[in-house]
Amino acid sequence: MSTTVTRVLKNGSKVPWIGFGTGTALYNRDAEKDVLRAIDAGFIHLDGAQAYGNEDSLGKAIANAKVPRESLWVTTKLGALNGQTVEESLKGSLQRLGLDYVDLWLIHTPTGLEDKLKDVWKQFIEVRNKGLAKNIGVSNFRIKDLEKILEGGDTEIPQLNQIELHPYVLKATQPLLDFQNKHGIKTESYGGLIPVSTKTDGPLAPVLKEITSEVAKRHGSPVTEAQVLLKWLEARDIIIVTTSSKESRLKEYLDALNVPQLTPEEVSAIDAAGSKLHFRKFGQHMDS
Ligand SMILES: NC(=O)c1ccc[n+]([C@@H]2O[C@H](COP(=O)([O-])OP(=O)(O)OC[C@H]3O[C@@H](n4cnc5c(N)ncnc54)[C@H](OP(=O)(O)O)[C@@H]3O)[C@@H](O)[C@H]2O)c1
């Protein structure tokens, strides 16, 4: 089944290739119904965060799902520490989620933690060693933030960095992707569908339309532009986090796995069109 396809982290953990996110559209909203709809559609990877203000409803969905907890991949992210230790903060998340552990625990952003990154990361390793999180990583980290926690060479790498990634930020993100490849830090994308949901009138639009029609011919059935963007991420072996309020679109995302791979020429054409415009929706600090 499509949802059992995984991407492998440097430590050998297998992450389901696509996740359903409870941020953006579900931010500060009850996510239970949407998460249950996603699980029913076939999603087993769920992406939460303290900052989304809905870990409790994500937890209710996990408790009420037809799929056992062990078959799910659950991510949450550290918000502001507010005087707590990392362990106290993670235990708060686990209580809201109704779980004994999360599969992935991320530092949501380096912003506000600049001077403490090395210490916070040390505490991340400790909670992982205690079994409260199976894997640890970061989000919205630039090269300079990664360097801060890696400096001295006396630590573990973050298993992944969750960042905005689509063709309109590729050029700006390439040095970070190269750095991560060099260190074995996997990339997890969010905002991958921005060229069809938000910035729809950019230089990629005609190229995406043409490639979508070519891929549909090879597939012998209709393909959507969103699926082609997911294939573009898949071609780079990148883990995807997306979301939708619609059952039909959730199925469309999962079905992208059955769509033929993009050719190297198609990937290059998307890269080239995307590089003509820089458009970032989230985390403006990434350009600093
Ligand atoms: N770490 C971070 O700082 C961070 C930041 C942002 C997001 N995230 C995570 O990533 C998740 C996904 O973020 P995202 O919303 O930016 O993801 P995305 O995959 O770029 O966009 C998903 C949105 O695209 C819309 N969409 C899909 N196909 C479309 C089409 N053909 N035309 C128009 N709209 C279309 C969907 O709307 P419908 O509901 O109408 O289908 C959905 O709301 C979040 O929930 C969160 O978990 C993390």
The ligand as a Tripos MOL2 file, in Angstrom:
@<TRIPOS>MOLECULE
LIG
   48    52     1     0     0
SMALL
NO_CHARGES

@<TRIPOS>ATOM
      1 N1          7.7610   23.7610   10.5590 N.am      1 LIG1
      2 C1          7.0970   24.8420   10.2020 C.2       1 LIG1
      3 O1          7.4510   25.9750   10.5550 O.2       1 LIG1
      4 C2          5.8830   24.6960    9.3220 C.ar      1 LIG1
      5 C3          5.3670   25.8110    8.6370 C.ar      1 LIG1
      6 C4          4.2580   25.6320    7.8220 C.ar      1 LIG1
      7 C5          3.6670   24.3760    7.7160 C.ar      1 LIG1
      8 N2          4.1650   23.3220    8.4200 N.ar      1 LIG1
      9 C6          3.5090   21.9890    8.3900 C.3       1 LIG1
     10 O2          3.2130   21.6410    7.0630 O.3       1 LIG1
     11 C7          1.8000   21.4160    6.9280 C.3       1 LIG1
     12 C8          1.3660   21.7700    5.5320 C.3       1 LIG1
     13 O3          1.6220   23.1360    5.2840 O.3       1 LIG1
     14 P1          1.0520   23.8930    4.0270 P.3       1 LIG1
     15 O4         -0.4080   24.1490    4.2550 O.co2     1 LIG1
     16 O5          1.9100   25.0500    3.7440 O.co2     1 LIG1
     17 O6          1.1970   22.7600    2.9240 O.3       1 LIG1
     18 P2          1.0560   22.7010    1.3520 P.3       1 LIG1
     19 O7          1.2000   21.2600    1.0320 O.co2     1 LIG1
     20 O8          1.9180   23.6690    0.6350 O.co2     1 LIG1
     21 O9         -0.4200   23.2140    1.0740 O.3       1 LIG1
     22 C9         -1.5530   22.5110    1.4570 C.3       1 LIG1
     23 C10        -2.7110   23.3970    1.0610 C.3       1 LIG1
     24 O10        -2.7520   23.4670   -0.3650 O.3       1 LIG1
     25 C11        -4.0830   23.5360   -0.7900 C.3       1 LIG1
     26 N3         -4.1230   22.9780   -2.1350 N.ar      1 LIG1
     27 C12        -3.7050   21.7690   -2.5480 C.ar      1 LIG1
     28 N4         -3.8850   21.6210   -3.8770 N.ar      1 LIG1
     29 C13        -4.4340   22.7740   -4.3250 C.ar      1 LIG1
     30 C14        -4.8640   23.2290   -5.5880 C.ar      1 LIG1
     31 N5         -4.7570   22.4710   -6.6680 N.pl3     1 LIG1
     32 N6         -5.3890   24.4700   -5.6680 N.ar      1 LIG1
     33 C15        -5.5160   25.2490   -4.5590 C.ar      1 LIG1
     34 N7         -5.1390   24.8640   -3.3240 N.ar      1 LIG1
     35 C16        -4.5920   23.6460   -3.2060 C.ar      1 LIG1
     36 C17        -4.8590   22.7200    0.2390 C.3       1 LIG1
     37 O11        -6.1340   23.3180    0.3540 O.3       1 LIG1
     38 P3         -7.4820   22.4710    0.6160 P.3       1 LIG1
     39 O12        -7.6510   22.3670    2.0860 O.co2     1 LIG1
     40 O13        -8.5160   23.3080   -0.0390 O.co2     1 LIG1
     41 O14        -7.2800   21.1420   -0.0530 O.co2     1 LIG1
     42 C18        -4.0460   22.8570    1.5240 C.3       1 LIG1
     43 O15        -4.6020   23.8150    2.3980 O.3       1 LIG1
     44 C19         1.1890   22.2310    8.0510 C.3       1 LIG1
     45 O16        -0.1000   21.8120    8.4100 O.3       1 LIG1
     46 C20         2.1970   21.9860    9.1470 C.3       1 LIG1
     47 O17         1.9820   20.7270    9.7490 O.3       1 LIG1
     48 C21         5.2710   23.4610    9.2040 C.ar      1 LIG1
@<TRIPOS>BOND
     1     1     2 1
     2     2     3 2
     3     2     4 1
     4     4     5 ar
     5     4    48 ar
     6     5     6 ar
     7     6     7 ar
     8     7     8 ar
     9     8     9 1
    10     8    48 ar
    11     9    10 1
    12     9    46 1
    13    10    11 1
    14    11    12 1
    15    11    44 1
    16    12    13 1
    17    13    14 1
    18    14    15 2
    19    14    16 1
    20    14    17 1
    21    17    18 1
    22    18    19 2
    23    18    20 1
    24    18    21 1
    25    21    22 1
    26    22    23 1
    27    23    24 1
    28    23    42 1
    29    24    25 1
    30    25    26 1
    31    25    36 1
    32    26    27 ar
    33    26    35 ar
    34    27    28 ar
    35    28    29 ar
    36    29    30 ar
    37    29    35 ar
    38    30    31 1
    39    30    32 ar
    40    32    33 ar
    41    33    34 ar
    42    34    35 ar
    43    36    37 1
    44    36    42 1
    45    37    38 1
    46    38    39 2
    47    38    40 1
    48    38    41 1
    49    42    43 1
    50    44    45 1
    51    44    46 1
    52    46    47 1
@<TRIPOS>SUBSTRUCTURE
     1 LIG1         1 GROUP 0 **** ****
